Amino acid sequence: MRTRGDRQTALSGLKRGRPGGLDLSSRRALHSRRLLHLQRAGLGRPWISRLTRLLTCVPSSAYVLEGQDRTTWRVQDNPVRPWFHVPWMGPGGNGREFIRGLTRERSSRPGELGAGQTKCRQNWAIGFYNPSGGFALGQMWHPVSAGTGEPDLTALPFPLGTVVAKLLYTEATAAEVPLLAGAPETMANIHVDPNPADDACPPATVGDPPVPAPRAPATLHLLQLDVAVRDARADATTGWVFGTFVYDGRTFGADPWAKLEPAGVVWGNDAQLSDFDAAAGRAPRESIVLSSFGLNRSFGRGGRMNGPVDNPASSCMSCHMTAQWPNPASMTPRGGTSWDVVGCWFRNLGPTTPFGREPSATVECGSAPPGTELVSLDFSLQLAVALRNWTVAQAPGPGPAPQALPAGPALGAAMTPGAIDGAVLIIDGIESQPVHRSESATRP
């Protein structure tokens, strides 16, 4: 899908300040066109124009990056404002690595980052919450740290003003993806590729029973920055506004961190936009896409806002909306499913409404397992992973599982560290699905 942001190389009278970079007059022209796009998108909804302008033209990335040590990412030591990590993100094949604390994200399939990317590439990320969100995290995990009980889910939802940021780094290089020219780098302990000659990404776990796959230090390059803001002006849809920035090394300037360019903003799931409507040319009304950065594809389903690393079968808002405890639904729709079912992933749910069971022809969208209660995790997939890891750690030692599923062990079974990622657990009688971004069952 061609967007206004993709016209930066076709604007009349553009001059290049250097090869591959936009000079000042070109950037001003692009900025003016973005403003016009935002004004049109926000007609009748002035708060959308103002908020989108704040997130893009006066980047929220500045708020996220201010005071940060961008080498070590020890965000708790930020002298301007402290930031806070979600605990219990370490276990499992995709868990935090020891150098920078990054966790493995969805991998980029060949060609998703451009024609020069001929091999699947790993992506790793670090996420953190501002003081408002950190307060809620502290309240939630205090009983655990104090040794007095389990995580307190009544600490949710997150308060207004919560900001969540996630930086995503890729093992792809500028030789494969020109956007990455001059990108900030970091070291991380990522999975070793056992077959570098093929185009597949290495697995996160190996063996039976599964254990975490071998890792080794490698250099990664900044590709994407996601920012989410809890804002009451979005309460009519989801209560959250998500923005995505993409590193664009073609941008003029010496500061690489200033080359994080806005990809778009989303505040709802466009429940009325079916796959059929999108194919007929109808555009989303609850997200604004500013650029696809010359990658010649839509990042999100039906043209919804998403990032280049994200799953094209879904969207930013849709994936995070599935965060609940326990978790009886997959993060994204399964491939080949009709829109009557897929549409369940594109409802607008507020911060306190759980997603519900996985819908099907026989399971009603949004329903809870009989006799049980699901709790919304307020769009935090990190909390979904953390609660899963903590719950598994409370299981007794080796011994027979009190219940079992063909897909994996029940809570109470002896589990290897690698089994955490792919196992279906039984929690309070509910089948709780793994929280992962595997596309084996979700290809669009």
N, C-alpha and C positions, 0 to 999 in steps of 0.2 A: 504494500500500500504506500503510495507516494504522499508525503505530508509536506506542509509548508517548510518545515525545518530542512527537508532534503533539497530545497531549492537554493541553498546557500551558494552552490557553485554555478547557478544559472541566473543569479540576480544581475540585472543590467548594470554595467559599469563597474563590476567588481575588479579590484586590483589586489594583487598578491604582494604582501610585504616580504615574503620569502617563500621558497618552494614549500607547498603543503600547508601554508598558514594564511589566515585572513588578516588583512591590515585593519587599521582603526576604522576607516570609513566603511569597509565591508561589514565589520562587526556592528556598527551603528545601523546600517541598513537592515541587517538580520534582526537586530534588537527591535527596530520599528515594526517589522513584519510580525514578530512574535507578539508585540503589544496589540497589534490590530487583531490577530487571531484570538488573543485572550479576551479582548473586548467583545468580539462577536460571540465567542463561546459563553460569555457571562451575561448575555442579554437577558434582562428580567431577573437576574440573580447576582446583584452587585457584589455580594460577599465572595462569590466564586472568582470574579475577576480580581478582587483585592487579594485574596488568599493565594491564588495562583501566581499573581505578580510577585507576592512576597517570596514564594517558594522558588521562583525561577529567575526573575529579573534582579531581585535582591536575594541571592541564594541563601537558603537555609543551611547549605553546606558550610557557610562561614560560621554559623552558630555551632555546628557539630565539630568543626576543626579548630575553633578558637582555643588556644592554650594547650592543645594536644601535643604529646611527643609522638610524632608520626612515624617514628622508627620502632619504638618498643610497644606503643599502644597500651601503656600503663595508665589507663583513663582515670583510675582512682587518684592519681597524683596530679591531675590537672589543676594548675593554680587559679584558673578562672572560675571553674565550677567542676565538682567531681561528677563522674559518670559511673554507672554501676552495671556489672555483668549479672546475668542469670546464673545461679550456681547449678551444679549437677549436670553440666554439659560435657563432662570428660569421658564417661564410659562409652564403649561400643566402637565399632569400626569407623564410624564417622565422627567420633568424639574429638574434643579439643587436642590439638597437637601441643608439644611442650615448649616450642620456641616463642610463639606469639599468641598462643591460645586460640588459633583459628579452628573452625569446624568445617568439615567437607560439605559443600553445597551440591546442587545439581550440576552435572558435567555438561559441557557444550558439545553437541554432536557435530560431526564433520560438516563444514559449510555454514553453520549458524553464525559464526563471527566473520564470515566473508569467504570468498572463493579460495583464498590462500590457506585457509584452515582445512587441511585434508585429513586430520586425525582428531579423534575425540580428545578434549582437554579438560583436566580437572579444574574446578573452581573452589576456593576456600574463602571463608568469611569470618569477620569478627563483628559482633553486635553489642550494643550497650544502651542504657537508659539514662536520661537526665535525672536531676534530683527528685522531681515529682514522681517519675516512674520508679526511681530507686527507693523512695519511701514505701510504696506499695510492695515492692519486692522484699524489703526488710521486714515489713509486717507479716508477710506471707511465710517467710522462711525462719522467722524468729523462734518459733517453737522447736524447730529442728536444731538450730544452732545452740539453743539453750538446753537441749536434751529433755524437753518437757512434752513433746508431742509431735504430730505430723504437720505438714504444710497447711496453713490456714487460708483456705480459698475464699473466705469472707473478706479478705483484704482487697479483693477485686470487686469492681472494675478499677482500672487505672484512673487517677484523677485527671480533670481537665488540665491541659498544659503539659501532659506527659509527651516527651519526644523520644523516639527510638531511632537509632541510626545503625546501619550495617554497611560496612565496606567489604566489597567482594574483589578478590584477587584471582587472577587466572594464570595457569602455567603457559598459556599461549604467549607467543613473542611478537614483536613488531614485524618480524620477517613474515609471519603468517597473517597478522592483523595490523594493517597500517595505522589504525586508530591508536595503537599502543605505543607509538613512537615517543620516547622520552617519559613514559609512565613511571610514577613512583613505584619502587620495588620493596619487597619484604622477603624475608626468609621464613620458610615454614617446613615442618616435617610432614611431607605428603606421601601418598601411596606410591610404591615402586611399581613401575610398569613391567610385568613379567614378559610381555611380548611387544617390544617397542616397534617392531616392523609392521604390525597390523594397525588398523584405525580405531581399535576399541580402547576404552578407558579401563584402567585396572580396577578390580573389585575392591570394596572396602573390607570384605571378610573372605577368608579362605578356609577350606577344610570342612570336615563333618565329624563332630560338631564344629560349627564355625568359630573361628577366632579372628581377631583383627589382623588384616593383611600387613605385610612388612611396609615400613615407611623409611624415608631418607630425606635429609634436608635438600631443599630446592629453592630457586629464586622464582617468585611470583610477581605479577604486574597488576597494578590497580586498573580495574575495568569499570566498576559500577559502585555507586553510593545510593543507598535507599534511606529515605527519611520518612517517618510516620509521626503525625501529630494528632493528639486527642483534642478535638475542637467541637464545641457545642453547636457551632453553625452547621455542622454536618450531621446533627442528630436525626434529621429527617430521613437519612439513608443509613449510615453505619456508625456515625460518631467519630470517624477517623478520616484523615486526609493523608494519602501516601504520595510522595514525590520520588522520582528516580533521576539520578544524574549519571551520565556516561563520560568516561575520560575520552577526550578527542585530541590526540596529539597533533592534529592538523591546525589547531587553533593557534593564533599568533600570541607570543609572549614567552617570558623566561620562566615564570613560576608554573611548574607542572600542576600544582594543586588548583590553580586558577583555570585549568582546562577541563574541569568537571562541568559539562554542559547539560542543561535540563533536557530530559527525554519526555517528561510529561507529569501530569497530576491526576489522581483518581480519588473520588470520595464516595463512589457507589458502584454497584455491580451491573447496572443496566439490565434489570430483570426482564424488561420487555424486548430486549434485543436478542432474538433467537439466531441460531446459525443460518437459518433460511433468510432472515431479514438482513443479516450482515452480508450474505452472498449476493443479495439483491442491491447492495450499495448503501444500506442504512448505516449511519455512523453512531457511535456511542454518544450519550448525552450526559453521562456522569463521570466522564474522564476526558482529559485533553491530552492529545499526543502532539508533541512539538517536533519530533524528529525521529527517524529510524537510522540516522547516521550513515546513510549510503549502503546499508546492509540489504536493501531491497526485499524486506519482509516485514510483516506485522509481528510485533513481539507478543501481543496478547490475543486471546481468542476473540474473534469478531471485531478486531481493531481496538479492543480495550487496552488501556495503558498497562505496560509491563516493561521489564528490562530485558536486555539481550541475553542475560544469563538465565532468565526465568523460563518456566515451562510454557510453551506456546499453546498448550491445550487448555490453559487456564488464564489467570491474571493475578496481579499482586493482591488485590483485595479479596478475591475469591479463595485463594490458597489460605490466607491468614484467617479467614472467617471460620475455617473448619477447626480451629483450636478449641478443644473442649476436654473435659475429664470426667470419666474415662472417654476413650475415643473410638466409637464403633463405626467410623466412616473414614474412607481414604481421603487424602488431601486434595486430589484432583479426580475429575470424572474418568471412568475407565473407557478405553477406546472402543468404538463401535456401539456405544450406548445412545439411544434415541434422545432427542432434545427434551421430550417429556420428562425424562429422568435427569439429564444433564442440567436442565434449568434449575434444579434444586441447588446447585453450586453457585448460582448467580442471583440468588435472592439478596435482599438488603436486610441484614440482621444487625441489631444494636449490640452494644458491648456486653449485655447481660444475657443474651439469648443464645443458647447452645445450638450447634448445627443439627444435631440429632443423628439417628441411625443412617447408615448408607441406604439411599433410596433405591428402589427397583420397581419392577412392574407389580410387585406384591407388597412392598414396604412403602408406606406413605412418607412423603418428604417432610422432614422436620420432626418425625415421631421419635419418642424415647423408647428404649426397651421396656417391656411391661414390668410394672412394679419397681422401676428404678428411676433415679434422677441423674441427669447429666448437668455439668457445670460449665458454663462458658469461661474460657481463659482469656477473653477480651483481646482476640486477634494475636495472641502471643504463641507462635509455634515453638519458640524456645522454651516456654513454660511446659508445653506439651511433652517435649523431649525430656526436660528436667524431671518432671513428675514421674515419667515412665522409668527413668534411670533410678530415681530415689526409691520407687516402689519395688523394683527388682532387687535393689540392695537390701531391702528389709525381708526378703524371702528367706526361709530357713535353709540350712545347708543341704548336702546331698540326701536324697530320699525320693520316694515316689510322689508325683504331683497329685494333689487332691482332685484336680480336673485336668483334662487334656484336650487339645485340638489337633486335628491332623496338620494344621499349618504351623504349629509350634507349641512350646511349653506353656503351661498355665503358671500363674503366679504361685510360687511355692516350690516349683521345680528347680533343681540345680541347673544354673545357666552359665555357660561360658561367656566371657565378656563380649565376644563377637555376636552372640545370639540375640543380644538386646535389640540390634538394629532391625532384624527381619521377623522377629517372633510375634505371633498373635497371643496376647496375654488374656487371662480370665481375671477380671478385677471386679469384685462384688457381683459375680455372676454375669458380667458383661464382657463380650469379646472386644478387646481394645486393640485397634489396629496400630501397626508401627507408623511412626512419623518419619517419612522419608520422601525423597524427590525422585525415586526410581521411575522410569517411564516404561517399564516392561508391560504395564497394563494400562498406560495412559497416553499412548501416542495419539496425536490428533488425526 
